[in-house]
Amino acid sequence: SPADVGWFVDTFRVKHPTLYDPNVADSKLGEAAIFGIQGYPTIYLLDKDLIVRYSGSGEISLADLQTQILKLL
């Protein structure tokens, strides 16, 4: 729900954009099933052609995230 997203952003001081799509979240399948989300947060890194080149669920260290980003550059 929007309240859950707000709580997460406030609690963990999230500075990056967050996604909440009520059309998907309120569907019978739910966003987790549609997007393959297995945990929160879920991170997707896309290349310049908008192809998902990395996805991960749960906590990721800054060093590991930077490594994944550098692979795409």
C-alpha positions, 0 to 999 in steps of 0.5 A: 500500500502507499502507507507501507511504501511511505513507512519503508522510505521514512524508516530506512531513509530511502533517497532513491525513487520508489515504485508503487503502482496501484493498478498492479498492486490491486490486481489479483496477481499482485506486483510480487507475482508480476515482477518476480519480487521475492523480498524487499527491497528489490533492485533492478539495474537496466542497461541503455536499452532498458533490458534488466541486467541485474536484479536482487532482493534484500539488502545489498552492500554499497560495494556490491551495488557499485560493482554491478553498476560498473559492469553496465557502464 
